[in-house]
Amino acid sequence: MILTVPRDTTLYPTLGGGICDFIEERLIFGPGDLRGQPAVLDDEKRALVYRLYEVYPKGHALAGRRRFKRAGISLPKGLAKTEFAAWIAACELHPEAPVRCVGWDGDQPIGGPVNDPYIPMLAYTEEQSDELAYGALRVILEEGPLKHDFDIGLERVQRLKGDGKAVSLSSSPSARDGARTTFLVCDETHWWTSPRLRQAHQTGINNLPKRKVSDSWMLEVTTAFEPGVGSVAETTMEYARAVESGRVKDHSLFFFHRQASDAHDINTSEGARAAVIEASGAAAGWRDIEGIVGLLSDPTTDRAYWERVWCNRIVQSSAQAFNVERWRTLAKESPVKKGDQIVLGFDGSMFHDATALVATHLATGFQWVAGVWEAPVGKTDWQVPAKEVDAIVRSMFGSYRVVRMYADPWYWQSWIAEWVAAFGKDRVLEFHTNSRTKMTQALREFKTAITDGSISHDGDARLTRHIANARRDNIEGQRDEQGQPVWLIRKERADSPHKIDLAMASVLSWEARTDAIKSGALRQTEPQFLILGGRR
């Protein structure tokens, strides 16, 4: 299965033929089994080069200008995406490569080089910046026929005359450098989940128009992302889908994603083999299909990860607590009116992570974010604006008939005491979130609500991101009264910047609704207020 944006089959002039010739005549394979051998483009990559270098035709208002300013390519693991990006970077950097239209031969564009190119090559960590596209570029140029055309260093490759360079970066270019960008490489963007990397991607997009004459553009290469975690790869695909559907008009985007279709059942050898072959495309001829399929015979293989990286399917990680793709389908318009019965879930921190308040409509099960306060990345002295949180809580009680509020009181005992005093001590109950069996039951009910669609929401990206970040934490050796495994939710690691507080508040809010309905709250008109105590 292939997603291509744009889908139209209009033939545009392209510089792709000359660039393919340049790659195969003057470049080599980078790190790997074919290292040092002359570069060879398979049919799919050749077709991609032709598409990437389409230009507007003679007589058009933009004649000769690049058709696409932003390109994304999503292919399975092991299909040399990084090497492909490095080949393109080598062409964009070389003083003789035909990468821009400089004239016409009849109706066909004539290619020429970029004057003083600046090419940032971004990776997701400093350690990886020299291992991915930039590392491949170094090998391709150092060990190939073009080695005498460049001054090659550990962090930059520069034309001998100094009029152009490619640089290895693990963060956003500075404002000064960013203004000079002529071509940008963003590698393995399914790992780009931190605010810093998302900002780097946005900075890169915003820098593209700054050198009009150079006709700047960017190329993003990735494998299928883990849904819901907020990666750049996910954002790019969502944008491509919006363009494809017509919700967004952007003629400057090219996006290509290949994956195994859903018809292939990877639980059978035949289905797994067919899935890998389809996802491989033209590379199926040289890919170790049997070796990849054989990985499924190992009982320790994470099948969800295998499906994502080898079949390029967008599937939930086996570690994720909730089905994020299903959650997305439950977004709808709000049915809530002022004065309706609702419940609240509150999960708070004071100095780290986030504090979250989620509301649920009692009658329909519709959820929305009433408030969220997240610690900014890198801010060690940040503190939750407690008075602002208090004001939001009070406004919810003032605007709606709040039947119950389940709150995790850690760090918030004094504030909760004030809310209890304000909204009725006789309606306060404690529910310890460190009571594992009770929390497991709440989590199960929330997960079931997602599966059967009894819960809905307004599509808030923050809530979706926190739900996607939540990891299932099985309590080894523990089972509840029904003999079911006991589990909680946690972040991927203690120091992770990926928050889950909205997810916990959502679970607490849903549990409050469940319990309120069981107690007959739909027939009540007076508000109730509950506290959940204890620390997870």
C-alpha positions as CSV (number, residue, x, y, z in Angstrom):
1,M,0.0,0.0,0.0
2,I,1.3,3.4,-1.0
3,L,0.3,6.9,0.1
4,T,1.6,9.6,-2.3
5,V,0.9,13.3,-2.1
6,P,0.1,14.7,-4.6
7,R,-1.7,11.9,-6.4
8,D,-2.2,13.7,-9.7
9,T,-0.4,12.2,-12.7
10,T,0.3,15.4,-14.5
11,L,3.8,15.2,-16.1
12,Y,6.1,18.0,-15.1
13,P,9.6,18.7,-16.4
14,T,12.2,17.3,-14.1
15,L,16.0,17.5,-13.5
16,G,15.8,13.9,-12.2
17,G,17.5,12.3,-15.1
18,G,20.7,14.3,-14.8
19,I,20.7,13.8,-11.1
20,C,20.3,10.0,-11.4
21,D,23.2,10.0,-13.8
22,F,25.3,12.1,-11.4
23,I,24.6,9.7,-8.5
24,E,25.4,6.6,-10.5
25,E,28.5,8.0,-12.3
26,R,30.2,9.9,-9.5
27,L,28.9,8.6,-6.1
28,I,29.4,5.3,-4.2
29,F,27.5,3.3,-1.6
30,G,28.0,4.4,2.0
31,P,28.5,2.3,5.2
32,G,27.3,-1.3,4.8
33,D,27.8,-4.4,2.7
34,L,28.2,-2.4,-0.6
35,R,30.5,0.2,0.9
36,G,32.7,1.8,-1.7
37,Q,31.0,0.2,-4.7
38,P,29.5,2.5,-7.4
39,A,26.0,3.8,-6.5
40,V,23.0,2.1,-8.1
41,L,19.5,3.4,-7.8
42,D,16.7,0.9,-7.8
43,D,13.5,1.7,-9.8
44,E,11.7,3.2,-6.8
45,K,14.5,5.5,-5.7
46,R,15.0,6.5,-9.3
47,A,11.3,7.4,-9.6
48,L,11.6,9.4,-6.3
49,V,14.5,11.4,-7.6
50,Y,12.5,12.3,-10.7
51,R,9.5,13.4,-8.5
52,L,11.7,15.3,-6.0
53,Y,13.3,17.4,-8.8
54,E,10.2,18.3,-10.8
55,V,10.1,22.0,-11.9
56,Y,7.3,24.2,-13.2
57,P,7.1,24.1,-17.0
58,K,8.2,26.8,-19.5
59,G,5.6,29.5,-19.7
60,H,4.4,29.0,-16.2
61,A,4.6,32.0,-13.8
62,L,7.1,29.9,-11.8
63,A,8.9,28.4,-14.8
64,G,12.0,26.5,-13.7
65,R,11.3,26.8,-10.0
66,R,11.2,23.7,-7.9
67,R,7.7,22.2,-7.6
68,F,8.2,20.8,-4.1
69,K,9.7,22.7,-1.2
70,R,9.1,20.1,1.4
71,A,9.4,16.3,0.9
72,G,8.9,13.4,3.2
73,I,9.8,9.8,2.5
74,S,8.6,6.9,4.8
75,L,10.1,3.5,4.1
76,P,10.7,0.3,6.2
77,K,13.9,-0.3,8.1
78,G,16.9,-1.4,5.9
79,L,15.9,0.3,2.7
80,A,18.8,2.7,2.7
81,K,16.7,5.8,3.3
82,T,19.6,7.5,5.1
83,E,22.0,6.7,2.2
84,F,19.5,8.0,-0.3
85,A,19.3,11.3,1.7
86,A,23.1,11.5,1.7
87,W,23.3,11.0,-2.1
88,I,20.8,13.9,-2.5
89,A,22.9,16.0,-0.1
90,A,26.1,15.2,-2.1
91,C,24.4,16.4,-5.3
92,E,23.0,19.6,-3.6
93,L,26.6,20.4,-2.3
94,H,28.7,19.6,-5.4
95,P,29.7,22.6,-7.6
96,E,28.8,20.8,-10.8
97,A,25.7,18.8,-10.0
98,P,22.6,19.8,-12.0
99,V,20.2,20.4,-9.1
100,R,18.6,23.7,-10.1
101,C,17.1,24.9,-13.4
102,V,19.4,27.4,-15.0
103,G,17.9,27.5,-18.5
104,W,15.9,25.6,-21.1
105,D,16.6,23.3,-24.1
106,G,13.3,23.5,-25.8
107,D,10.8,22.4,-23.2
108,Q,13.4,20.6,-21.1
109,P,15.1,22.2,-18.1
110,I,18.9,22.6,-18.0
111,G,20.4,21.8,-14.6
112,G,23.1,23.6,-12.7
113,P,24.6,23.8,-9.2
114,V,23.6,25.9,-6.2
115,N,25.7,29.0,-5.5
116,D,27.2,28.8,-2.0
117,P,25.0,26.0,-0.6
118,Y,24.4,25.6,3.1
119,I,23.1,22.1,4.1
120,P,22.2,21.4,7.7
121,M,21.9,17.6,8.3
122,L,19.9,17.1,11.5
123,A,19.7,13.9,13.6
124,Y,17.8,13.2,16.8
125,T,20.8,13.1,19.2
126,E,24.3,14.4,19.1
127,E,25.6,10.9,19.2
128,Q,23.6,10.0,16.1
129,S,24.3,13.1,14.1
130,D,27.5,11.6,12.7
131,E,26.0,8.1,12.3
132,L,23.1,8.9,10.1
133,A,22.9,11.0,6.9
134,Y,26.0,13.1,7.7
135,G,28.1,10.0,8.5
136,A,26.9,8.4,5.2
137,L,27.8,11.6,3.3
138,R,31.3,11.6,4.7
139,V,32.0,8.1,3.6
140,I,30.4,8.6,0.2
141,L,32.7,11.6,-0.5
142,E,35.8,10.5,1.4
143,E,36.0,7.1,-0.3
144,G,34.6,8.0,-3.7
145,P,35.7,9.7,-6.9
146,L,34.7,13.2,-5.5
147,K,37.1,13.2,-2.5
148,H,39.4,15.8,-4.1
149,D,36.5,18.2,-4.5
150,F,36.0,18.8,-0.8
151,D,37.6,19.6,2.5
152,I,36.0,16.9,4.7
153,G,35.9,17.1,8.5
154,L,34.2,15.4,11.4
155,E,31.4,18.0,11.5
156,R,31.4,19.6,8.1
157,V,32.1,19.0,4.4
158,Q,33.1,22.1,2.6
159,R,33.8,22.9,-1.1
160,L,37.5,23.5,-1.6
161,K,37.0,27.1,-2.4
162,G,34.9,27.5,0.8
163,D,31.8,28.6,-1.1
164,G,29.4,26.0,0.3
165,K,29.2,23.3,3.0
166,A,27.1,20.6,4.7
167,V,27.2,20.5,8.5
168,S,26.3,17.8,11.0
169,L,23.8,19.1,13.6
170,S,21.7,17.6,16.4
171,S,19.6,20.6,17.0
172,S,18.0,23.5,15.2
173,P,20.3,25.8,13.1
174,S,21.0,29.1,14.7
175,A,19.1,32.1,13.3
176,R,22.1,33.2,11.4
177,D,22.9,29.8,9.9
178,G,19.3,28.9,9.4
179,A,18.8,32.0,7.2
180,R,21.4,30.5,4.8
181,T,19.8,27.1,4.3
182,T,19.5,25.8,0.7
183,F,18.8,22.2,1.5
184,L,17.9,20.6,4.8
185,V,18.0,16.9,5.8
186,C,15.9,15.6,8.7
187,D,16.8,12.0,9.4
188,E,14.8,9.3,11.3
189,T,12.1,11.7,12.3
190,H,10.0,9.0,14.0
191,W,12.5,9.5,16.9
192,W,12.0,13.3,16.9
193,T,9.6,13.5,19.8
194,S,11.2,16.1,22.1
195,P,10.1,19.8,22.0
196,R,13.6,20.7,20.9
197,L,13.5,18.5,17.9
198,R,9.9,19.5,17.0
199,Q,11.1,23.1,17.2
200,A,14.1,22.3,15.0
201,H,11.8,20.9,12.3
202,Q,9.6,24.0,12.5
203,T,12.6,26.3,12.3
204,G,13.8,24.4,9.2
205,I,10.4,24.8,7.5
206,N,10.4,28.5,8.3
207,N,13.9,29.1,7.0
208,L,13.1,27.7,3.5
209,P,11.8,30.9,2.0
210,K,14.8,33.0,3.1
211,R,17.0,32.2,0.0
212,K,14.6,32.7,-2.9
213,V,17.2,32.5,-5.6
214,S,18.6,29.2,-4.2
215,D,15.1,27.6,-4.3
216,S,15.6,26.0,-0.9
217,W,13.9,22.8,0.1
218,M,14.0,20.1,2.7
219,L,13.9,16.3,2.8
220,E,12.7,14.2,5.7
221,V,13.3,10.4,5.8
222,T,11.8,8.1,8.3
223,T,10.4,4.7,9.2
224,A,6.8,4.3,10.4
225,F,6.2,6.2,13.7
226,E,4.7,5.0,17.0
227,P,1.2,6.6,16.9
228,G,0.3,9.3,19.3
229,V,3.7,10.1,20.8
230,G,3.9,13.4,18.9
231,S,6.9,12.7,16.6
232,V,7.8,14.9,13.7
233,A,7.1,11.9,11.4
234,E,3.6,11.6,12.7
235,T,3.0,15.4,12.3
236,T,4.3,15.2,8.7
237,M,2.0,12.3,7.8
238,E,-1.0,14.0,9.4
239,Y,-0.2,17.1,7.3
240,A,0.1,15.0,4.2
241,R,-3.2,13.4,4.8
242,A,-4.8,16.8,5.3
243,V,-3.3,17.9,1.9
244,E,-4.5,14.7,0.3
245,S,-8.1,15.2,1.6
246,G,-8.2,18.8,0.5
247,R,-8.5,20.1,4.1
248,V,-5.2,22.0,3.5
249,K,-4.0,23.5,0.2
250,D,-0.3,23.1,-0.2
251,H,1.1,22.4,-3.7
252,S,4.7,22.5,-2.4
253,L,4.5,19.2,-0.5
254,F,5.7,15.8,-1.8
255,F,5.1,12.8,0.5
256,F,5.7,9.1,-0.1
257,H,4.8,6.3,2.3
258,R,5.0,2.6,1.5
259,Q,3.7,-0.1,3.9
260,A,2.3,-3.6,3.9
261,S,-1.5,-3.6,3.3
262,D,-3.8,-4.8,6.1
263,A,-4.7,-7.9,4.0
264,H,-1.5,-9.6,5.0
265,D,-1.8,-11.5,8.4
266,I,1.7,-11.5,9.9
267,N,0.6,-14.2,12.3
268,T,1.2,-16.7,9.5
269,S,4.5,-17.2,7.7
270,E,2.9,-16.7,4.3
271,G,1.2,-13.5,5.4
272,A,4.4,-12.1,7.1
273,R,6.4,-12.9,4.0
274,A,3.9,-11.2,1.7
275,A,3.8,-8.2,4.0
276,V,7.5,-7.7,4.0
277,I,7.7,-8.1,0.2
278,E,5.0,-5.5,-0.4
279,A,6.6,-3.1,2.1
280,S,10.0,-3.6,0.4
281,G,8.9,-2.5,-3.0
282,A,11.7,-2.6,-5.5
283,A,14.1,-3.5,-2.7
284,A,12.5,-6.9,-2.3
285,G,15.0,-8.3,-4.8
286,W,17.9,-7.8,-2.6
287,R,16.4,-7.7,0.9
288,D,16.8,-10.7,3.2
289,I,13.1,-11.5,3.3
290,E,13.5,-14.9,4.9
291,G,15.8,-13.6,7.6
292,I,13.3,-10.8,8.5
293,V,10.4,-13.3,8.6
294,G,12.5,-15.7,10.7
295,L,12.7,-13.1,13.5
296,L,9.0,-13.8,14.3
297,S,10.0,-17.4,15.3
298,D,11.9,-15.9,18.3
299,P,9.4,-15.7,21.3
300,T,11.2,-12.6,22.6
301,T,10.5,-10.6,19.4
302,D,8.3,-7.6,20.0
303,R,5.8,-8.3,17.2
304,A,4.4,-4.7,17.2
305,Y,7.9,-3.3,16.8
306,W,8.7,-5.9,14.0
307,E,5.5,-4.9,12.2
308,R,6.3,-1.2,12.4
309,V,9.9,-1.3,11.3
310,W,9.9,-4.1,8.7
311,C,6.4,-3.6,7.3
312,N,6.3,0.1,7.9
313,R,2.8,-0.2,9.4
314,I,1.7,2.5,11.8
315,V,0.9,0.3,14.8
316,Q,0.7,0.8,18.5
317,S,3.8,-0.1,20.5
318,S,3.3,-3.2,22.7
319,A,4.4,-1.1,25.6
320,Q,1.7,1.5,25.1
321,A,-1.1,1.3,27.6
322,F,-3.9,2.4,25.3
323,N,-4.9,2.1,21.7
324,V,-4.1,5.6,20.4
325,E,-5.3,5.0,16.8
326,R,-8.7,3.9,18.2
327,W,-8.7,6.9,20.5
328,R,-8.2,9.2,17.6
329,T,-11.4,7.9,15.9
330,L,-13.5,8.9,18.9
331,A,-13.0,12.6,18.4
332,K,-16.3,14.5,17.9
333,E,-18.0,17.9,18.4
334,S,-18.8,18.7,22.0
335,P,-22.4,18.0,23.2
336,V,-21.8,19.8,26.5
337,K,-23.7,22.9,27.6
338,K,-23.2,25.2,30.6
339,G,-24.9,23.8,33.6
340,D,-24.7,20.2,32.5
341,Q,-23.6,17.4,35.0
342,I,-19.9,16.6,34.7
343,V,-17.2,15.0,36.6
344,L,-13.5,16.0,36.9
345,G,-10.2,14.1,37.2
346,F,-7.2,15.9,38.6
347,D,-3.6,14.7,38.5
348,G,-1.0,17.1,39.9
349,S,2.6,17.9,40.3
350,M,4.1,21.0,41.7
351,F,7.6,21.4,40.3
352,H,8.1,18.8,37.6
353,D,6.1,17.0,34.9
354,A,2.6,18.5,34.5
355,T,-0.7,19.2,36.3
356,A,-3.9,18.2,34.6
357,L,-7.6,18.6,34.9
358,V,-9.9,16.6,32.6
359,A,-13.7,16.9,32.5
360,T,-16.2,14.3,31.4
361,H,-19.8,14.9,30.5
362,L,-21.9,12.6,32.7
363,A,-24.6,11.9,30.2
364,T,-22.5,11.2,27.1
365,G,-19.0,10.3,28.3
366,F,-17.5,13.2,26.3
367,Q,-14.1,14.3,27.7
368,W,-12.2,17.5,27.3
369,V,-9.1,19.2,28.8
370,A,-10.2,21.8,31.4
371,G,-6.6,22.8,32.1
372,V,-3.1,21.6,31.8
373,W,0.2,23.1,33.0
374,E,3.4,21.5,31.7
375,A,6.9,22.2,32.9
376,P,8.8,23.8,30.1
377,V,11.8,21.7,28.9
378,G,15.0,22.7,30.6
379,K,13.3,24.9,33.2
380,T,14.6,23.6,36.5
381,D,13.1,26.3,38.7
382,W,9.6,26.1,37.2
383,Q,6.6,25.7,39.5
384,V,2.9,25.1,38.7
385,P,0.9,28.3,39.0
386,A,-1.3,26.9,41.8
387,K,-3.6,30.0,42.0
388,E,-4.3,29.6,38.3
389,V,-5.1,25.9,38.8
390,D,-7.4,26.8,41.7
391,A,-9.2,29.4,39.6
392,I,-9.9,26.9,36.8
393,V,-11.2,24.3,39.3
394,R,-13.5,26.9,40.9
395,S,-14.7,28.0,37.4
396,M,-15.6,24.5,36.5
397,F,-17.8,24.2,39.6
398,G,-19.3,27.5,38.8
399,S,-20.1,26.7,35.2
400,Y,-21.3,23.1,35.5
401,R,-23.0,20.8,38.0
402,V,-19.8,19.0,39.1
403,V,-21.1,15.6,40.4
404,R,-17.7,14.3,41.4
405,M,-14.0,15.2,41.3
406,Y,-11.4,12.6,41.7
407,A,-8.0,14.1,42.6
408,D,-4.6,12.8,43.2
409,P,-3.6,14.9,46.2
410,W,0.2,14.5,46.1
411,Y,1.7,18.0,46.7
412,W,-1.9,19.4,46.6
413,Q,-3.2,18.5,50.0
414,S,-3.8,22.1,51.2
415,W,-5.4,23.2,48.0
416,I,-7.7,20.2,48.0
417,A,-8.6,21.0,51.6
418,E,-9.8,24.4,50.4
419,W,-11.8,22.8,47.6
420,V,-13.4,20.4,50.0
421,A,-14.3,23.3,52.3
422,A,-15.8,25.2,49.4
423,F,-17.7,22.4,47.7
424,G,-18.9,20.1,50.6
425,K,-17.0,17.9,53.0
426,D,-19.8,15.5,53.2
427,R,-19.3,14.6,49.6
428,V,-15.5,13.9,49.9
429,L,-14.2,10.4,49.5
430,E,-10.6,9.1,49.4
431,F,-9.4,6.7,46.8
432,H,-5.7,5.9,47.1
433,T,-4.0,5.8,43.7
434,N,-1.3,3.6,45.1
435,S,-4.0,1.0,45.7
436,R,-2.9,-1.1,42.8
437,T,-5.9,-3.3,42.4
438,K,-8.3,-0.3,42.4
439,M,-6.2,1.6,40.0
440,T,-5.9,-1.5,37.7
441,Q,-9.7,-1.7,37.7
442,A,-10.0,2.0,36.7
443,L,-7.4,1.6,34.0
444,R,-9.2,-1.5,32.6
445,E,-12.5,0.4,32.5
446,F,-10.9,3.3,30.7
447,K,-9.3,1.0,28.2
448,T,-12.6,-0.8,27.6
449,A,-14.3,2.5,27.0
450,I,-11.8,3.3,24.3
451,T,-12.3,-0.1,22.7
452,D,-16.1,-0.1,22.7
453,G,-16.4,3.6,21.9
454,S,-18.4,4.6,25.0
455,I,-15.9,7.4,25.6
456,S,-15.4,10.4,23.2
457,H,-13.4,13.6,23.2
458,D,-12.8,16.8,21.4
459,G,-9.5,15.7,19.7
460,D,-7.2,17.8,21.9
461,A,-3.7,17.0,20.7
462,R,-2.2,17.4,24.2
463,L,-4.5,14.7,25.7
464,T,-3.8,12.4,22.8
465,R,-0.1,12.9,23.2
466,H,-0.2,12.1,26.9
467,I,-2.4,9.0,26.3
468,A,0.1,7.8,23.7
469,N,3.0,8.4,26.2
470,A,1.4,6.2,28.9
471,R,3.3,2.9,29.2
472,R,1.8,-0.2,30.8
473,D,3.6,-1.2,34.0
474,N,2.8,-4.7,34.9
475,I,3.2,-5.5,38.6
476,E,5.1,-8.7,38.5
477,G,3.4,-11.6,40.3
478,Q,0.3,-9.7,41.4
479,R,-3.2,-10.5,40.4
480,D,-6.6,-9.0,41.5
481,E,-9.5,-10.8,43.0
482,Q,-10.6,-12.0,39.6
483,G,-7.2,-13.4,38.9
484,Q,-6.4,-10.7,36.4
485,P,-2.9,-9.1,36.1
486,V,-2.4,-5.9,38.2
487,W,-0.9,-3.0,36.2
488,L,-0.5,0.8,36.4
489,I,0.7,3.4,33.9
490,R,4.0,5.2,33.9
491,K,6.3,7.2,31.7
492,E,8.8,5.4,29.5
493,R,11.4,6.4,32.1
494,A,11.5,8.5,35.2
495,D,13.3,11.4,33.6
496,S,11.4,11.3,30.3
497,P,10.1,14.7,29.0
498,H,7.0,12.9,27.6
499,K,4.2,13.6,30.1
500,I,1.3,11.3,31.0
501,D,-0.5,13.5,33.5
502,L,-3.4,14.3,31.2
503,A,-3.8,10.5,30.6
504,M,-4.0,9.9,34.4
505,A,-6.5,12.8,34.8
506,S,-8.6,11.3,32.0
507,V,-8.6,7.9,33.7
508,L,-9.6,9.4,37.0
509,S,-12.3,11.5,35.3
510,W,-13.7,8.4,33.6
511,E,-13.6,6.4,36.9
512,A,-15.5,9.3,38.6
513,R,-18.2,9.1,35.9
514,T,-18.4,5.3,36.2
515,D,-18.8,5.5,40.0
516,A,-21.2,8.4,39.8
517,I,-23.5,6.7,37.4
518,K,-23.5,3.5,39.6
519,S,-24.6,5.7,42.5
520,G,-27.5,7.1,40.6
521,A,-25.9,10.6,39.9
522,L,-27.8,11.0,36.7
523,R,-30.9,11.4,38.8
524,Q,-29.3,13.9,41.2
525,T,-29.1,17.6,41.0
526,E,-26.7,18.4,43.8
527,P,-22.9,18.2,43.2
528,Q,-20.6,15.7,44.8
529,F,-16.8,16.0,45.2
530,L,-14.4,13.1,45.7
531,I,-10.7,13.0,46.5
532,L,-8.3,10.3,45.5
533,G,-5.5,10.1,47.9
534,G,-2.1,8.4,47.8
535,R,0.9,8.4,45.6
536,R,1.5,6.2,42.5
